[in-house]
Amino acid sequence: MRIAVVLFNLGGPDSLDAVEPFLRNLFSDPAIINLPGFVRRPLARFIAARRAPIAREIYGHMGGRSPILEETEAQARELEAALQRSGHEARCVIAMRYWRPLTAEAVAAVETFSPDRIVLLPLYPQYSTTTTGSSLSEWRKLASRGRLKAPQHEVCCYSFEDGFVAALSDRLDNAFKTAKPEHSYRVLFSAHGLPKRIVQRGDPYQWQVERTVQAVLERWQGGPFDHTICYQSRVGPLEWIGPATDEEIRRAGAERKGLIVVPVAFVSEHSETLVELDIEYGKLARASGVPDYIRVPTVRSDPMFIDGLARLVAAALTSPRPVNCAGGRICPAGRICGHERTSSHA
């Protein structure tokens, strides 16, 4: 079968000049700022202009650009190889939400490939209306205007998919092996934050992050350990879900706890890991008296993670509804469930 797999991610600026337009695209998204367009768009320009100098400094630590596209391209090539081993002629196409290659470019690339089937695969393990929901909505809008006639299938989420959890657990195990025996450690499972009002409207993201951590703990064979789920990247005046990662770092310092920090909602390295966790929070940990600070790498192109994505693609091809890692609805009542939507043209 000739398959196009569309990999969705947020994207990141490819130069310092791209930082402000990247931010403008981000804050223009109605999934991020839920206001009428005539208010949202000028507000997005204002916020982007104010935040651009800080953001340029952040990307300056990474050579003036985000590495997320190269990370995603590596995942795409590995996933293509895994699908080809299964007998498919597969092409993975990248659709970034806020910077190039944007969704419109991905639609054009899929049209050129002319596949028999299309699988929409977000690189967000946990579903949120602000990430998966926004990316898929943009795809549906633009794809409906094009010449795509092939059946489309969707992956909703995979917060406790075996390959993803195994890759996380393996990295955590490696971190414990580097821990210093003279220190007591706490594991911080850190995820990108979300305004509390979005969760209160039914977004399942926080619940799914908790399921990821639960799955890692259930897989762990080394005995119980001190751990906390926390949230990073808080911006603006709204109340966000917590506890905040920086607050947990200060608490660990006050208790003289070493820290092992596990990014549980990112599958590639970018500004939130390389700068926020490594540089900013590393500095905070030292200033707060944390005796040892270990940051666990993201899953990136780990073979266990890639094989898990290939299994999700295979499952999606046989399902008229978006699939997840369990086969049916996983989110509790009252939470938005991407699984219950019928896939486009399936």
C-alpha positions as CSV (number, residue, x, y, z in Angstrom):
1,M,0.0,0.0,0.0
2,R,1.2,3.5,-0.8
3,I,0.9,5.5,2.4
4,A,1.5,9.1,3.3
5,V,2.0,9.7,7.0
6,V,1.7,13.3,8.1
7,L,3.7,14.1,11.2
8,F,2.3,17.1,13.1
9,N,4.4,19.2,15.5
10,L,4.5,22.9,16.6
11,G,7.6,23.8,14.8
12,G,10.2,26.5,15.7
13,P,11.9,29.4,14.1
14,D,14.8,28.6,11.7
15,S,16.5,31.9,12.3
16,L,16.4,34.8,14.7
17,D,14.5,36.9,12.1
18,A,11.8,34.2,12.1
19,V,11.2,34.4,15.9
20,E,8.6,37.2,15.8
21,P,6.6,35.8,12.9
22,F,6.7,32.4,14.5
23,L,5.3,33.9,17.7
24,R,2.7,35.9,15.8
25,N,1.5,32.6,14.1
26,L,1.3,31.0,17.6
27,F,-0.7,33.6,19.3
28,S,-3.0,34.0,16.2
29,D,-4.2,30.5,16.7
30,P,-7.8,30.5,18.1
31,A,-6.9,27.3,20.0
32,I,-4.3,29.4,22.0
33,I,-6.2,32.7,22.3
34,N,-9.9,32.1,22.0
35,L,-11.1,35.6,20.9
36,P,-12.7,36.9,17.7
37,G,-10.3,37.3,14.9
38,F,-10.5,41.1,14.8
39,V,-9.3,41.1,18.4
40,R,-7.0,38.1,18.3
41,R,-4.9,39.1,15.4
42,P,-3.8,42.5,16.6
43,L,-3.3,41.1,20.1
44,A,-1.1,38.4,18.6
45,R,1.0,41.0,16.9
46,F,1.4,42.9,20.1
47,I,2.3,39.9,22.2
48,A,4.7,38.6,19.6
49,A,6.5,42.0,19.5
50,R,6.8,42.1,23.3
51,R,8.0,38.5,23.6
52,A,10.3,38.5,20.6
53,P,13.4,39.9,22.4
54,I,13.2,37.3,25.2
55,A,12.6,34.5,22.7
56,R,15.5,35.6,20.4
57,E,17.7,35.3,23.5
58,I,16.4,31.8,24.1
59,Y,17.1,30.7,20.5
60,G,20.5,32.4,20.6
61,H,21.5,29.7,23.1
62,M,20.8,27.1,20.3
63,G,22.7,28.8,17.6
64,G,19.9,31.1,16.5
65,R,17.4,28.5,15.5
66,S,15.2,25.6,16.8
67,P,16.5,22.1,16.1
68,I,12.9,20.7,16.1
69,L,12.7,20.4,12.3
70,E,15.9,18.3,12.1
71,E,14.7,16.2,15.0
72,T,11.4,15.6,13.3
73,E,13.0,14.8,9.9
74,A,15.1,12.1,11.6
75,Q,12.0,10.6,13.2
76,A,10.3,10.7,9.8
77,R,13.1,8.8,8.1
78,E,13.1,6.1,10.8
79,L,9.3,5.7,10.7
80,E,9.4,5.4,6.9
81,A,12.0,2.6,7.2
82,A,9.9,0.8,9.8
83,L,6.8,1.0,7.6
84,Q,8.7,-0.1,4.6
85,R,9.9,-3.2,6.5
86,S,6.2,-4.0,7.0
87,G,5.7,-4.0,3.2
88,H,4.3,-0.5,2.6
89,E,5.6,2.2,0.3
90,A,5.6,5.0,2.8
91,R,6.4,8.7,2.7
92,C,6.4,10.7,5.9
93,V,5.6,14.4,5.4
94,I,6.0,17.0,8.1
95,A,3.4,19.6,9.0
96,M,4.5,22.2,11.5
97,R,1.7,24.3,13.0
98,Y,3.5,27.7,13.4
99,W,6.6,27.6,11.2
100,R,7.9,26.0,8.1
101,P,7.1,23.5,6.7
102,L,3.6,24.7,7.4
103,T,0.5,22.6,6.9
104,A,-0.2,24.0,3.4
105,E,3.2,22.8,2.3
106,A,2.5,19.3,3.8
107,V,-0.8,19.2,1.9
108,A,1.0,20.0,-1.4
109,A,3.6,17.3,-0.7
110,V,1.0,14.7,0.0
111,E,-0.9,15.6,-3.2
112,T,2.4,15.2,-5.2
113,F,3.0,11.8,-3.6
114,S,-0.5,10.7,-4.5
115,P,-1.0,8.0,-1.9
116,D,-3.6,5.2,-1.5
117,R,-4.1,6.1,2.1
118,I,-3.2,9.0,4.4
119,V,-2.5,8.7,8.1
120,L,-2.5,11.8,10.3
121,L,0.0,11.3,13.2
122,P,0.5,14.0,15.8
123,L,3.9,14.0,17.5
124,Y,2.1,15.0,20.7
125,P,1.7,11.8,22.8
126,Q,-1.0,13.4,25.0
127,Y,-4.1,15.0,23.3
128,S,-4.8,18.6,23.9
129,T,-7.1,21.0,22.0
130,T,-4.1,23.4,21.9
131,T,-1.8,21.0,20.1
132,T,-3.3,17.9,18.4
133,G,-6.7,19.5,18.1
134,S,-5.3,22.7,16.5
135,S,-2.9,20.8,14.1
136,L,-5.6,18.5,12.9
137,S,-8.1,21.3,12.5
138,E,-5.7,23.2,10.3
139,W,-5.0,20.1,8.2
140,R,-8.8,19.4,7.7
141,K,-9.4,23.0,6.6
142,L,-6.5,23.2,4.1
143,A,-6.8,19.6,2.9
144,S,-10.5,20.1,2.0
145,R,-9.5,22.8,-0.5
146,G,-7.0,20.6,-2.3
147,R,-7.1,17.5,-4.5
148,L,-6.7,14.9,-1.8
149,K,-9.1,12.0,-2.6
150,A,-7.4,9.2,-0.7
151,P,-9.0,8.0,2.6
152,Q,-7.6,9.7,5.6
153,H,-7.1,8.0,9.0
154,E,-6.1,9.7,12.3
155,V,-4.1,8.9,15.4
156,C,-5.6,10.7,18.3
157,C,-3.1,10.1,21.1
158,Y,-0.8,7.5,22.7
159,S,-0.1,8.7,26.2
160,F,0.6,5.1,27.4
161,E,1.6,3.3,24.2
162,D,4.1,0.5,25.0
163,G,7.0,1.8,22.8
164,F,6.7,5.4,24.0
165,V,6.6,4.2,27.7
166,A,9.4,1.7,27.2
167,A,11.6,4.4,25.7
168,L,10.9,6.8,28.6
169,S,11.5,4.1,31.1
170,D,14.8,3.1,29.5
171,R,16.0,6.7,29.7
172,L,14.9,7.0,33.3
173,D,16.8,3.8,34.1
174,N,20.0,5.2,32.6
175,A,19.6,8.4,34.6
176,F,19.3,6.4,37.9
177,K,22.6,4.6,36.9
178,T,24.4,8.0,36.8
179,A,22.9,9.2,40.1
180,K,25.4,9.7,43.0
181,P,24.9,7.2,45.8
182,E,25.4,9.9,48.5
183,H,22.3,11.8,47.4
184,S,18.6,11.1,47.8
185,Y,16.7,11.9,44.5
186,R,13.3,13.0,43.5
187,V,12.0,12.4,39.9
188,L,10.2,15.4,38.3
189,F,8.0,14.3,35.4
190,S,7.8,17.6,33.7
191,A,5.3,18.5,31.0
192,H,4.4,21.7,29.1
193,G,1.8,23.6,31.1
194,L,-1.7,24.7,30.1
195,P,-4.0,27.4,31.5
196,K,-6.3,25.9,34.0
197,R,-9.4,27.2,32.3
198,I,-8.6,25.1,29.2
199,V,-8.6,22.0,31.3
200,Q,-11.8,23.0,33.0
201,R,-13.5,23.2,29.6
202,G,-12.8,19.5,29.2
203,D,-9.3,19.3,27.7
204,P,-7.9,15.9,28.6
205,Y,-4.2,16.8,28.5
206,Q,-3.5,16.8,32.2
207,W,-5.3,13.5,32.7
208,Q,-3.3,12.0,29.9
209,V,0.0,13.3,31.2
210,E,-0.9,11.5,34.5
211,R,-1.6,8.3,32.6
212,T,1.9,8.5,31.0
213,V,3.5,8.8,34.4
214,Q,1.4,6.0,35.8
215,A,2.4,3.7,32.9
216,V,6.1,4.5,33.5
217,L,5.7,3.7,37.2
218,E,3.9,0.4,36.4
219,R,6.7,-0.6,34.0
220,W,9.5,0.3,36.4
221,Q,11.2,-2.7,38.0
222,G,13.6,-0.9,40.4
223,G,11.2,-0.3,43.3
224,P,9.3,2.8,44.4
225,F,10.9,6.2,44.2
226,D,10.0,9.8,45.2
227,H,8.4,11.5,42.3
228,T,6.2,14.5,41.3
229,I,4.3,15.5,38.1
230,C,4.9,19.2,37.4
231,Y,4.4,21.7,34.5
232,Q,6.8,24.1,32.8
233,S,6.7,27.0,30.4
234,R,4.1,29.1,32.2
235,V,3.5,32.5,30.6
236,G,1.0,35.3,31.0
237,P,-1.4,36.3,33.9
238,L,-3.7,33.3,33.7
239,E,-3.8,30.6,36.4
240,W,-2.0,27.5,35.0
241,I,-2.2,23.9,36.1
242,G,0.5,22.9,38.6
243,P,2.6,22.4,40.5
244,A,5.1,24.4,38.5
245,T,8.4,22.8,37.7
246,D,10.4,25.8,39.0
247,E,8.5,25.7,42.3
248,E,9.3,21.9,42.6
249,I,13.0,22.7,41.9
250,R,13.1,25.2,44.8
251,R,11.3,22.7,47.1
252,A,13.8,20.0,46.2
253,G,16.7,22.4,47.0
254,A,15.2,23.3,50.4
255,E,15.0,19.5,51.1
256,R,18.5,18.9,49.7
257,K,17.1,16.4,47.2
258,G,18.9,15.6,44.0
259,L,16.6,15.8,40.9
260,I,16.1,13.6,37.9
261,V,13.9,15.6,35.4
262,V,12.0,13.6,32.8
263,P,10.2,15.5,29.9
264,V,7.1,13.4,29.5
265,A,5.2,15.4,26.9
266,F,8.0,16.2,24.4
267,V,9.4,13.7,21.9
268,S,12.2,15.8,20.5
269,E,14.7,18.3,21.8
270,H,13.9,22.0,21.5
271,S,13.8,25.2,23.5
272,E,11.7,23.8,26.3
273,T,14.3,21.1,27.0
274,L,17.6,22.5,25.8
275,V,17.2,26.0,27.2
276,E,14.4,26.0,29.8
277,L,15.2,22.6,31.5
278,D,18.9,22.4,30.8
279,I,20.1,26.0,31.2
280,E,17.4,28.0,33.1
281,Y,16.2,25.3,35.4
282,G,19.7,23.9,35.8
283,K,20.9,27.3,37.0
284,L,17.9,27.6,39.3
285,A,18.7,24.1,40.7
286,R,22.2,25.2,41.6
287,A,21.0,28.4,43.1
288,S,18.4,26.6,45.1
289,G,20.8,24.1,46.7
290,V,19.9,21.0,44.6
291,P,22.9,18.8,45.1
292,D,22.6,17.0,41.7
293,Y,20.5,17.8,38.7
294,I,20.0,15.2,35.9
295,R,17.9,15.9,32.9
296,V,16.6,12.8,31.0
297,P,16.8,13.1,27.2
298,T,13.5,13.0,25.1
299,V,12.7,9.8,23.2
300,R,13.7,11.3,19.8
301,S,14.2,8.4,17.3
302,D,14.5,5.6,19.9
303,P,13.6,2.4,18.0
304,M,11.0,1.4,20.7
305,F,9.2,4.7,20.2
306,I,9.4,4.5,16.4
307,D,8.1,1.0,16.4
308,G,5.2,2.2,18.6
309,L,4.4,4.9,16.0
310,A,4.5,2.3,13.2
311,R,2.0,0.2,15.2
312,L,-0.3,3.2,15.6
313,V,-0.2,3.8,11.8
314,A,-1.1,0.2,11.2
315,A,-4.0,0.4,13.6
316,A,-5.2,3.6,12.0
317,L,-5.3,2.1,8.6
318,T,-8.0,-0.4,9.7
319,S,-10.1,2.0,11.8
320,P,-12.9,4.3,10.7
321,R,-12.2,6.4,13.9
322,P,-9.1,8.1,15.2
323,V,-7.1,5.5,17.1
324,N,-5.2,5.7,20.4
325,C,-3.0,3.3,22.3
326,A,-5.9,1.3,23.8
327,G,-8.3,0.8,20.9
328,G,-11.3,2.5,22.5
329,R,-12.1,5.6,24.5
330,I,-9.5,6.2,27.2
331,C,-10.5,9.6,28.6
332,P,-13.0,9.8,31.4
333,A,-16.5,11.3,31.1
334,G,-16.5,15.0,30.8
335,R,-13.2,15.1,28.8
336,I,-12.9,15.9,25.1
337,C,-12.2,12.6,23.2
338,G,-10.6,12.8,19.8
339,H,-11.2,9.1,19.4
340,E,-14.9,9.6,19.0
341,R,-14.7,11.7,15.8
342,T,-15.0,9.9,12.5
343,S,-11.8,10.0,10.4
344,S,-12.0,12.2,7.2
345,H,-13.1,10.2,4.1
346,A,-12.5,6.9,5.8
